[in-house]
Amino acid sequence: MIAKSDIESRIKEFMNNEARSCSMDFGCITPLYIYRMQGGAMTLEEIEVELAHINAGR
């Protein structure tokens, strides 16, 4: 299992990389998209919780 702080940092890094490559706007990145792009390294539930937390802080 991946630590919560590690999940958050991995999601933030992924989102920043997607935005930087101009392939995706932050608002278009869904938990399922992250799950698929990360190859299932994190559970969908973990991603949903952390993504909601990240988006609440924006």
All heavy atoms as TSV, in Angstrom:
chain	resi	resn	atom	element	x	y	z
A	1	MET	N	N	0.846	-1.184	0.000
A	1	MET	CA	C	0.000	0.000	0.000
A	1	MET	C	C	0.890	1.246	0.000
A	1	MET	O	O	1.905	1.306	0.674
A	1	MET	CB	C	-0.907	-0.022	1.221
A	1	MET	CG	C	-1.880	1.108	1.262
A	1	MET	SD	S	-3.088	0.761	2.542
A	1	MET	CE	C	-4.335	1.848	2.038
A	2	ILE	N	N	0.472	2.229	-0.753
A	2	ILE	CA	C	1.230	3.470	-0.889
A	2	ILE	C	C	0.786	4.447	0.189
A	2	ILE	O	O	-0.407	4.578	0.466
A	2	ILE	CB	C	1.009	4.082	-2.285
A	2	ILE	CG1	C	1.412	3.091	-3.374
A	2	ILE	CG2	C	1.770	5.378	-2.428
A	2	ILE	CD1	C	1.020	3.513	-4.769
A	3	ALA	N	N	1.737	5.154	0.799
A	3	ALA	CA	C	1.423	6.141	1.831
A	3	ALA	C	C	0.578	7.271	1.250
A	3	ALA	O	O	0.737	7.651	0.095
A	3	ALA	CB	C	2.706	6.707	2.420
A	4	LYS	N	N	-0.325	7.809	2.068
A	4	LYS	CA	C	-1.239	8.867	1.631
A	4	LYS	C	C	-0.490	10.073	1.075
A	4	LYS	O	O	-0.861	10.617	0.033
A	4	LYS	CB	C	-2.134	9.291	2.790
A	4	LYS	CG	C	-3.139	10.341	2.412
A	4	LYS	CD	C	-4.022	10.718	3.573
A	4	LYS	CE	C	-4.933	11.838	3.124
A	4	LYS	NZ	N	-5.901	12.201	4.104
A	5	SER	N	N	0.571	10.500	1.737
A	5	SER	CA	C	1.329	11.658	1.254
A	5	SER	C	C	2.000	11.360	-0.083
A	5	SER	O	O	2.127	12.242	-0.931
A	5	SER	CB	C	2.374	12.082	2.283
A	5	SER	OG	O	3.296	11.027	2.510
A	6	ASP	N	N	2.400	10.106	-0.288
A	6	ASP	CA	C	3.006	9.713	-1.554
A	6	ASP	C	C	1.973	9.705	-2.669
A	6	ASP	O	O	2.265	10.110	-3.794
A	6	ASP	CB	C	3.670	8.342	-1.422
A	6	ASP	CG	C	4.553	8.007	-2.604
A	6	ASP	OD1	O	5.206	8.935	-3.131
A	6	ASP	OD2	O	4.591	6.833	-3.010
A	7	ILE	N	N	0.762	9.264	-2.353
A	7	ILE	CA	C	-0.312	9.265	-3.349
A	7	ILE	C	C	-0.590	10.695	-3.789
A	7	ILE	O	O	-0.677	10.980	-4.983
A	7	ILE	CB	C	-1.591	8.611	-2.787
A	7	ILE	CG1	C	-1.362	7.116	-2.573
A	7	ILE	CG2	C	-2.779	8.842	-3.725
A	7	ILE	CD1	C	-2.475	6.422	-1.833
A	8	GLU	N	N	-0.722	11.596	-2.829
A	8	GLU	CA	C	-1.002	12.990	-3.153
A	8	GLU	C	C	0.099	13.590	-4.014
A	8	GLU	O	O	-0.178	14.231	-5.027
A	8	GLU	CB	C	-1.173	13.816	-1.883
A	8	GLU	CG	C	-1.546	15.256	-2.159
A	8	GLU	CD	C	-1.822	16.052	-0.909
A	8	GLU	OE1	O	-1.973	15.469	0.176
A	8	GLU	OE2	O	-1.882	17.286	-1.020
A	9	SER	N	N	1.338	13.354	-3.673
A	9	SER	CA	C	2.440	13.924	-4.460
A	9	SER	C	C	2.501	13.309	-5.856
A	9	SER	O	O	2.779	14.012	-6.832
A	9	SER	CB	C	3.778	13.768	-3.735
A	9	SER	OG	O	4.135	12.416	-3.596
A	10	ARG	N	N	2.205	12.016	-5.971
A	10	ARG	CA	C	2.202	11.373	-7.298
A	10	ARG	C	C	1.087	11.926	-8.178
A	10	ARG	O	O	1.283	12.148	-9.371
A	10	ARG	CB	C	2.063	9.857	-7.142
A	10	ARG	CG	C	3.331	9.211	-6.605
A	10	ARG	CD	C	3.166	7.755	-6.342
A	10	ARG	NE	N	3.034	7.011	-7.595
A	10	ARG	CZ	C	2.955	5.693	-7.661
A	10	ARG	NH1	N	3.001	4.972	-6.562
A	10	ARG	NH2	N	2.834	5.094	-8.820
A	11	ILE	N	N	-0.087	12.149	-7.578
A	11	ILE	CA	C	-1.205	12.702	-8.344
A	11	ILE	C	C	-0.901	14.131	-8.772
A	11	ILE	O	O	-1.138	14.503	-9.924
A	11	ILE	CB	C	-2.517	12.623	-7.544
A	11	ILE	CG1	C	-2.951	11.160	-7.400
A	11	ILE	CG2	C	-3.619	13.446	-8.218
A	11	ILE	CD1	C	-4.138	10.944	-6.487
A	12	LYS	N	N	-0.365	14.943	-7.864
A	12	LYS	CA	C	-0.009	16.325	-8.210
A	12	LYS	C	C	1.025	16.359	-9.330
A	12	LYS	O	O	0.919	17.142	-10.267
A	12	LYS	CB	C	0.523	17.069	-6.989
A	12	LYS	CG	C	-0.544	17.492	-6.018
A	12	LYS	CD	C	0.059	18.242	-4.854
A	12	LYS	CE	C	-0.983	18.712	-3.880
A	12	LYS	NZ	N	-0.386	19.427	-2.746
A	13	GLU	N	N	2.031	15.514	-9.235
A	13	GLU	CA	C	3.058	15.455	-10.264
A	13	GLU	C	C	2.455	15.042	-11.606
A	13	GLU	O	O	2.745	15.633	-12.649
A	13	GLU	CB	C	4.161	14.475	-9.864
A	13	GLU	CG	C	5.261	14.357	-10.891
A	13	GLU	CD	C	6.330	13.348	-10.492
A	13	GLU	OE1	O	6.236	12.734	-9.418
A	13	GLU	OE2	O	7.274	13.181	-11.282
A	14	PHE	N	N	1.583	14.041	-11.572
A	14	PHE	CA	C	0.930	13.581	-12.794
A	14	PHE	C	C	0.098	14.700	-13.413
A	14	PHE	O	O	0.168	14.945	-14.616
A	14	PHE	CB	C	0.043	12.366	-12.484
A	14	PHE	CG	C	-0.743	11.894	-13.659
A	14	PHE	CD1	C	-0.139	11.164	-14.667
A	14	PHE	CD2	C	-2.095	12.184	-13.776
A	14	PHE	CE1	C	-0.865	10.729	-15.766
A	14	PHE	CE2	C	-2.828	11.759	-14.869
A	14	PHE	CZ	C	-2.209	11.030	-15.863
A	15	MET	N	N	-0.686	15.394	-12.596
A	15	MET	CA	C	-1.523	16.480	-13.093
A	15	MET	C	C	-0.683	17.601	-13.692
A	15	MET	O	O	-1.014	18.139	-14.750
A	15	MET	CB	C	-2.411	17.017	-11.978
A	15	MET	CG	C	-3.486	16.033	-11.540
A	15	MET	SD	S	-4.425	16.594	-10.110
A	15	MET	CE	C	-5.377	17.924	-10.857
A	16	ASN	N	N	0.398	17.947	-13.030
A	16	ASN	CA	C	1.277	18.994	-13.551
A	16	ASN	C	C	1.913	18.573	-14.872
A	16	ASN	O	O	2.025	19.386	-15.797
A	16	ASN	CB	C	2.351	19.365	-12.530
A	16	ASN	CG	C	1.797	20.163	-11.382
A	16	ASN	OD1	O	0.849	20.934	-11.541
A	16	ASN	ND2	N	2.370	19.988	-10.204
A	17	ASN	N	N	2.319	17.331	-14.976
A	17	ASN	CA	C	2.905	16.838	-16.227
A	17	ASN	C	C	1.883	16.856	-17.358
A	17	ASN	O	O	2.217	17.218	-18.487
A	17	ASN	CB	C	3.465	15.427	-16.046
A	17	ASN	CG	C	4.720	15.410	-15.217
A	17	ASN	OD1	O	5.405	16.418	-15.066
A	17	ASN	ND2	N	5.032	14.263	-14.649
A	18	GLU	N	N	0.648	16.470	-17.062
A	18	GLU	CA	C	-0.400	16.486	-18.081
A	18	GLU	C	C	-0.687	17.914	-18.535
A	18	GLU	O	O	-0.834	18.172	-19.721
A	18	GLU	CB	C	-1.685	15.836	-17.547
A	18	GLU	CG	C	-1.595	14.342	-17.398
A	18	GLU	CD	C	-1.426	13.624	-18.721
A	18	GLU	OE1	O	-2.310	13.719	-19.576
A	18	GLU	OE2	O	-0.386	12.965	-18.892
A	19	ALA	N	N	-0.770	18.837	-17.593
A	19	ALA	CA	C	-1.044	20.238	-17.940
A	19	ALA	C	C	0.125	20.838	-18.722
A	19	ALA	O	O	-0.071	21.591	-19.672
A	19	ALA	CB	C	-1.310	21.049	-16.677
A	20	ARG	N	N	1.342	20.493	-18.322
A	20	ARG	CA	C	2.536	21.015	-18.991
A	20	ARG	C	C	2.625	20.530	-20.435
A	20	ARG	O	O	3.077	21.251	-21.316
A	20	ARG	CB	C	3.786	20.575	-18.219
A	20	ARG	CG	C	4.916	21.557	-18.328
A	20	ARG	CD	C	6.108	21.182	-17.452
A	20	ARG	NE	N	5.771	21.216	-16.042
A	20	ARG	CZ	C	5.941	20.193	-15.200
A	20	ARG	NH1	N	6.453	19.061	-15.611
A	20	ARG	NH2	N	5.601	20.297	-13.939
A	21	SER	N	N	2.178	19.303	-20.675
A	21	SER	CA	C	2.249	18.752	-22.027
A	21	SER	C	C	1.083	19.230	-22.894
A	21	SER	O	O	1.003	18.868	-24.058
A	21	SER	CB	C	2.252	17.223	-21.979
A	21	SER	OG	O	0.986	16.741	-21.597
A	22	CYS	N	N	0.205	20.048	-22.296
A	22	CYS	CA	C	-0.969	20.609	-22.989
A	22	CYS	C	C	-1.947	19.543	-23.445
A	22	CYS	O	O	-2.783	19.797	-24.305
A	22	CYS	CB	C	-0.553	21.487	-24.167
A	22	CYS	SG	S	0.423	22.897	-23.692
A	23	SER	N	N	-1.850	18.335	-22.901
A	23	SER	CA	C	-2.772	17.290	-23.310
A	23	SER	C	C	-4.038	17.284	-22.456
A	23	SER	O	O	-5.037	16.704	-22.853
A	23	SER	CB	C	-2.096	15.914	-23.243
A	23	SER	OG	O	-1.763	15.596	-21.911
A	24	MET	N	N	-3.992	17.952	-21.299
A	24	MET	CA	C	-5.138	17.864	-20.406
A	24	MET	C	C	-5.163	19.069	-19.481
A	24	MET	O	O	-4.143	19.484	-18.954
A	24	MET	CB	C	-5.018	16.588	-19.576
A	24	MET	CG	C	-6.205	16.203	-18.770
A	24	MET	SD	S	-7.600	15.538	-19.694
A	24	MET	CE	C	-6.952	14.027	-20.350
A	25	ASP	N	N	-6.349	19.623	-19.294
A	25	ASP	CA	C	-6.571	20.693	-18.325
A	25	ASP	C	C	-6.873	20.047	-16.978
A	25	ASP	O	O	-7.444	18.960	-16.929
A	25	ASP	CB	C	-7.749	21.557	-18.793
A	25	ASP	CG	C	-8.001	22.720	-17.878
A	25	ASP	OD1	O	-7.144	23.614	-17.805
A	25	ASP	OD2	O	-9.066	22.711	-17.236
A	26	PHE	N	N	-6.525	20.698	-15.878
A	26	PHE	CA	C	-6.748	20.120	-14.553
A	26	PHE	C	C	-8.192	19.667	-14.357
A	26	PHE	O	O	-8.451	18.616	-13.799
A	26	PHE	CB	C	-6.402	21.116	-13.439
A	26	PHE	CG	C	-4.937	21.326	-13.235
A	26	PHE	CD1	C	-4.428	22.610	-13.120
A	26	PHE	CD2	C	-4.066	20.259	-13.135
A	26	PHE	CE1	C	-3.075	22.819	-12.913
A	26	PHE	CE2	C	-2.710	20.456	-12.935
A	26	PHE	CZ	C	-2.221	21.741	-12.821
A	27	GLY	N	N	-9.148	20.457	-14.825
A	27	GLY	CA	C	-10.553	20.129	-14.646
A	27	GLY	C	C	-11.006	18.902	-15.405
A	27	GLY	O	O	-12.063	18.348	-15.118
A	28	CYS	N	N	-10.245	18.477	-16.379
A	28	CYS	CA	C	-10.620	17.312	-17.195
A	28	CYS	C	C	-10.010	16.013	-16.693
A	28	CYS	O	O	-10.317	14.946	-17.220
A	28	CYS	CB	C	-10.195	17.539	-18.640
A	28	CYS	SG	S	-11.009	18.933	-19.415
A	29	ILE	N	N	-9.142	16.083	-15.716
A	29	ILE	CA	C	-8.478	14.882	-15.209
A	29	ILE	C	C	-9.387	14.214	-14.180
A	29	ILE	O	O	-9.689	14.786	-13.144
A	29	ILE	CB	C	-7.106	15.224	-14.590
A	29	ILE	CG1	C	-6.190	15.812	-15.657
A	29	ILE	CG2	C	-6.480	13.992	-13.961
A	29	ILE	CD1	C	-4.856	16.302	-15.138
A	30	THR	N	N	-9.822	13.011	-14.492
A	30	THR	CA	C	-10.724	12.267	-13.615
A	30	THR	C	C	-9.951	11.192	-12.852
A	30	THR	O	O	-8.854	10.791	-13.262
A	30	THR	CB	C	-11.833	11.581	-14.434
A	30	THR	OG1	O	-11.237	10.590	-15.279
A	30	THR	CG2	C	-12.612	12.587	-15.261
A	31	PRO	N	N	-10.523	10.710	-11.758
A	31	PRO	CA	C	-9.878	9.617	-11.030
A	31	PRO	C	C	-9.634	8.386	-11.914
A	31	PRO	O	O	-8.580	7.755	-11.825
A	31	PRO	CB	C	-10.856	9.301	-9.903
A	31	PRO	CG	C	-11.570	10.582	-9.670
A	31	PRO	CD	C	-11.708	11.196	-11.039
A	32	LEU	N	N	-10.592	8.066	-12.765
A	32	LEU	CA	C	-10.431	6.896	-13.641
A	32	LEU	C	C	-9.284	7.100	-14.626
A	32	LEU	O	O	-8.511	6.179	-14.895
A	32	LEU	CB	C	-11.735	6.597	-14.384
A	32	LEU	CG	C	-11.749	5.334	-15.227
A	32	LEU	CD1	C	-11.412	4.106	-14.390
A	32	LEU	CD2	C	-13.106	5.165	-15.892
A	33	TYR	N	N	-9.148	8.308	-15.150
A	33	TYR	CA	C	-8.041	8.615	-16.068
A	33	TYR	C	C	-6.701	8.434	-15.356
A	33	TYR	O	O	-5.793	7.801	-15.897
A	33	TYR	CB	C	-8.187	10.051	-16.590
A	33	TYR	CG	C	-7.083	10.453	-17.531
A	33	TYR	CD1	C	-7.047	9.981	-18.833
A	33	TYR	CD2	C	-6.062	11.308	-17.123
A	33	TYR	CE1	C	-6.035	10.344	-19.709
A	33	TYR	CE2	C	-5.054	11.680	-17.983
A	33	TYR	CZ	C	-5.037	11.196	-19.272
A	33	TYR	OH	O	-4.028	11.546	-20.127
A	34	ILE	N	N	-6.581	8.949	-14.147
A	34	ILE	CA	C	-5.336	8.793	-13.379
A	34	ILE	C	C	-5.070	7.316	-13.123
A	34	ILE	O	O	-3.948	6.836	-13.302
A	34	ILE	CB	C	-5.408	9.574	-12.049
A	34	ILE	CG1	C	-5.487	11.079	-12.326
A	34	ILE	CG2	C	-4.196	9.253	-11.171
A	34	ILE	CD1	C	-5.781	11.920	-11.098
A	35	TYR	N	N	-6.096	6.585	-12.713
A	35	TYR	CA	C	-5.963	5.159	-12.432
A	35	TYR	C	C	-5.424	4.406	-13.645
A	35	TYR	O	O	-4.481	3.622	-13.543
A	35	TYR	CB	C	-7.321	4.602	-12.005
A	35	TYR	CG	C	-7.327	3.117	-11.746
A	35	TYR	CD1	C	-6.833	2.603	-10.552
A	35	TYR	CD2	C	-7.837	2.231	-12.685
A	35	TYR	CE1	C	-6.835	1.242	-10.306
A	35	TYR	CE2	C	-7.853	0.873	-12.448
A	35	TYR	CZ	C	-7.347	0.385	-11.253
A	35	TYR	OH	O	-7.346	-0.968	-11.016
A	36	ARG	N	N	-6.024	4.670	-14.798
A	36	ARG	CA	C	-5.589	3.986	-16.016
A	36	ARG	C	C	-4.178	4.380	-16.422
A	36	ARG	O	O	-3.375	3.538	-16.833
A	36	ARG	CB	C	-6.565	4.279	-17.150
A	36	ARG	CG	C	-7.882	3.594	-16.987
A	36	ARG	CD	C	-8.812	3.937	-18.107
A	36	ARG	NE	N	-10.049	3.177	-18.002
A	36	ARG	CZ	C	-11.119	3.445	-18.709
A	36	ARG	NH1	N	-11.124	4.440	-19.578
A	36	ARG	NH2	N	-12.202	2.721	-18.552
A	37	MET	N	N	-3.864	5.656	-16.340
A	37	MET	CA	C	-2.542	6.138	-16.750
A	37	MET	C	C	-1.446	5.671	-15.798
A	37	MET	O	O	-0.296	5.536	-16.204
A	37	MET	CB	C	-2.534	7.663	-16.870
A	37	MET	CG	C	-3.431	8.191	-17.979
A	37	MET	SD	S	-3.021	7.566	-19.621
A	37	MET	CE	C	-1.477	8.404	-19.901
A	38	GLN	N	N	-1.794	5.421	-14.549
A	38	GLN	CA	C	-0.815	4.938	-13.576
A	38	GLN	C	C	-0.756	3.410	-13.537
A	38	GLN	O	O	-0.031	2.835	-12.739
A	38	GLN	CB	C	-1.158	5.476	-12.175
A	38	GLN	CG	C	-1.062	6.976	-12.060
A	38	GLN	CD	C	0.367	7.463	-12.199
A	38	GLN	OE1	O	1.283	6.917	-11.588
A	38	GLN	NE2	N	0.561	8.485	-12.991
A	39	GLY	N	N	-1.517	2.769	-14.381
A	39	GLY	CA	C	-1.472	1.311	-14.471
A	39	GLY	C	C	-2.006	0.600	-13.248
A	39	GLY	O	O	-1.598	-0.520	-12.953
A	40	GLY	N	N	-2.902	1.243	-12.520
A	40	GLY	CA	C	-3.490	0.610	-11.346
A	40	GLY	C	C	-2.568	0.575	-10.150
A	40	GLY	O	O	-2.792	-0.198	-9.219
A	41	ALA	N	N	-1.527	1.415	-10.140
A	41	ALA	CA	C	-0.578	1.429	-9.017
A	41	ALA	C	C	-1.231	1.893	-7.720
A	41	ALA	O	O	-0.778	1.550	-6.633
A	41	ALA	CB	C	0.614	2.317	-9.345
A	42	MET	N	N	-2.303	2.685	-7.838
A	42	MET	CA	C	-3.067	3.165	-6.691
A	42	MET	C	C	-4.507	2.701	-6.901
A	42	MET	O	O	-4.940	2.551	-8.030
A	42	MET	CB	C	-3.046	4.700	-6.634
A	42	MET	CG	C	-1.669	5.289	-6.479
A	42	MET	SD	S	-1.705	7.084	-6.652
A	42	MET	CE	C	-1.328	7.237	-8.400
A	43	THR	N	N	-5.240	2.519	-5.817
A	43	THR	CA	C	-6.637	2.127	-5.979
A	43	THR	C	C	-7.451	3.330	-6.437
A	43	THR	O	O	-7.088	4.482	-6.172
A	43	THR	CB	C	-7.244	1.578	-4.677
A	43	THR	OG1	O	-7.355	2.634	-3.723
A	43	THR	CG2	C	-6.425	0.426	-4.116
A	44	LEU	N	N	-8.542	3.054	-7.096
A	44	LEU	CA	C	-9.421	4.113	-7.571
A	44	LEU	C	C	-9.961	4.921	-6.383
A	44	LEU	O	O	-10.077	6.148	-6.464
A	44	LEU	CB	C	-10.555	3.521	-8.396
A	44	LEU	CG	C	-11.445	4.480	-9.154
A	44	LEU	CD1	C	-10.639	5.403	-10.059
A	44	LEU	CD2	C	-12.456	3.724	-9.976
A	45	GLU	N	N	-10.254	4.252	-5.291
A	45	GLU	CA	C	-10.771	4.930	-4.105
A	45	GLU	C	C	-9.740	5.896	-3.526
A	45	GLU	O	O	-10.089	7.010	-3.131
A	45	GLU	CB	C	-11.195	3.906	-3.039
A	45	GLU	CG	C	-12.402	3.084	-3.436
A	45	GLU	CD	C	-12.072	1.952	-4.409
A	45	GLU	OE1	O	-10.891	1.535	-4.529
A	45	GLU	OE2	O	-13.004	1.476	-5.079
A	46	GLU	N	N	-8.483	5.479	-3.465
A	46	GLU	CA	C	-7.419	6.363	-2.960
A	46	GLU	C	C	-7.292	7.593	-3.851
A	46	GLU	O	O	-7.144	8.713	-3.352
A	46	GLU	CB	C	-6.077	5.624	-2.930
A	46	GLU	CG	C	-5.982	4.540	-1.902
A	46	GLU	CD	C	-4.707	3.723	-2.035
A	46	GLU	OE1	O	-4.282	3.427	-3.172
A	46	GLU	OE2	O	-4.148	3.370	-0.987
A	47	ILE	N	N	-7.360	7.381	-5.134
A	47	ILE	CA	C	-7.230	8.480	-6.080
A	47	ILE	C	C	-8.397	9.452	-5.923
A	47	ILE	O	O	-8.200	10.669	-5.906
A	47	ILE	CB	C	-7.151	7.957	-7.527
A	47	ILE	CG1	C	-5.866	7.143	-7.715
A	47	ILE	CG2	C	-7.211	9.109	-8.529
A	47	ILE	CD1	C	-5.816	6.347	-9.003
A	48	GLU	N	N	-9.616	8.928	-5.799
A	48	GLU	CA	C	-10.789	9.781	-5.643
A	48	GLU	C	C	-10.681	10.671	-4.416
A	48	GLU	O	O	-10.957	11.865	-4.474
A	48	GLU	CB	C	-12.059	8.932	-5.559
A	48	GLU	CG	C	-12.434	8.283	-6.869
A	48	GLU	CD	C	-13.555	7.267	-6.738
A	48	GLU	OE1	O	-13.818	6.770	-5.622
A	48	GLU	OE2	O	-14.167	6.964	-7.780
A	49	VAL	N	N	-10.261	10.102	-3.305
A	49	VAL	CA	C	-10.132	10.866	-2.062
A	49	VAL	C	C	-9.066	11.943	-2.200
A	49	VAL	O	O	-9.291	13.115	-1.867
A	49	VAL	CB	C	-9.802	9.929	-0.868
A	49	VAL	CG1	C	-9.394	10.714	0.360
A	49	VAL	CG2	C	-10.977	9.025	-0.578
A	50	GLU	N	N	-7.908	11.581	-2.691
A	50	GLU	CA	C	-6.823	12.536	-2.796
A	50	GLU	C	C	-7.088	13.604	-3.855
A	50	GLU	O	O	-6.744	14.763	-3.672
A	50	GLU	CB	C	-5.493	11.828	-3.093
A	50	GLU	CG	C	-4.972	11.045	-1.917
A	50	GLU	CD	C	-4.827	11.875	-0.659
A	50	GLU	OE1	O	-4.312	13.006	-0.719
A	50	GLU	OE2	O	-5.247	11.396	0.398
A	51	LEU	N	N	-7.709	13.232	-4.967
A	51	LEU	CA	C	-8.022	14.201	-6.007
A	51	LEU	C	C	-9.028	15.224	-5.475
A	51	LEU	O	O	-8.906	16.417	-5.742
A	51	LEU	CB	C	-8.555	13.506	-7.245
A	51	LEU	CG	C	-8.725	14.383	-8.479
A	51	LEU	CD1	C	-7.407	15.051	-8.868
A	51	LEU	CD2	C	-9.252	13.558	-9.652
A	52	ALA	N	N	-10.021	14.775	-4.708
A	52	ALA	CA	C	-10.984	15.697	-4.091
A	52	ALA	C	C	-10.277	16.649	-3.139
A	52	ALA	O	O	-10.555	17.859	-3.128
A	52	ALA	CB	C	-12.071	14.923	-3.368
A	53	HIS	N	N	-9.328	16.122	-2.386
A	53	HIS	CA	C	-8.548	16.944	-1.457
A	53	HIS	C	C	-7.706	17.970	-2.205
A	53	HIS	O	O	-7.660	19.149	-1.846
A	53	HIS	CB	C	-7.656	16.040	-0.593
A	53	HIS	CG	C	-6.764	16.761	0.330
A	53	HIS	ND1	N	-7.213	17.396	1.469
A	53	HIS	CD2	C	-5.431	16.982	0.289
A	53	HIS	CE1	C	-6.188	17.964	2.070
A	53	HIS	NE2	N	-5.092	17.728	1.373
A	54	ILE	N	N	-7.064	17.545	-3.272
A	54	ILE	CA	C	-6.223	18.434	-4.079
A	54	ILE	C	C	-7.086	19.525	-4.717
A	54	ILE	O	O	-6.738	20.702	-4.686
A	54	ILE	CB	C	-5.469	17.642	-5.155
A	54	ILE	CG1	C	-4.406	16.746	-4.504
A	54	ILE	CG2	C	-4.837	18.571	-6.178
A	54	ILE	CD1	C	-3.819	15.699	-5.434
A	55	ASN	N	N	-8.208	19.138	-5.312
A	55	ASN	CA	C	-9.095	20.107	-5.972
A	55	ASN	C	C	-9.708	21.090	-5.002
A	55	ASN	O	O	-9.984	22.234	-5.366
A	55	ASN	CB	C	-10.166	19.386	-6.785
A	55	ASN	CG	C	-9.599	18.739	-8.023
A	55	ASN	OD1	O	-8.592	19.176	-8.568
A	55	ASN	ND2	N	-10.230	17.668	-8.471
A	56	ALA	N	N	-9.947	20.672	-3.776
A	56	ALA	CA	C	-10.509	21.572	-2.755
A	56	ALA	C	C	-9.512	22.676	-2.412
A	56	ALA	O	O	-9.913	23.787	-2.059
A	56	ALA	CB	C	-10.885	20.786	-1.515
A	57	GLY	N	N	-8.227	22.379	-2.534
A	57	GLY	CA	C	-7.190	23.353	-2.217
A	57	GLY	C	C	-6.848	24.290	-3.350
A	57	GLY	O	O	-6.089	25.239	-3.191
A	58	ARG	N	N	-7.395	24.085	-4.521
A	58	ARG	CA	C	-7.095	24.933	-5.692
A	58	ARG	C	C	-7.957	26.145	-5.697
A	58	ARG	O	O	-9.020	26.269	-5.396
A	58	ARG	CB	C	-7.272	24.156	-6.990
A	58	ARG	CG	C	-6.188	23.154	-7.178
A	58	ARG	CD	C	-6.220	22.637	-8.620
A	58	ARG	NE	N	-5.294	21.561	-8.764
A	58	ARG	CZ	C	-4.020	21.713	-9.108
A	58	ARG	NH1	N	-3.550	22.888	-9.358
A	58	ARG	NH2	N	-3.228	20.674	-9.214
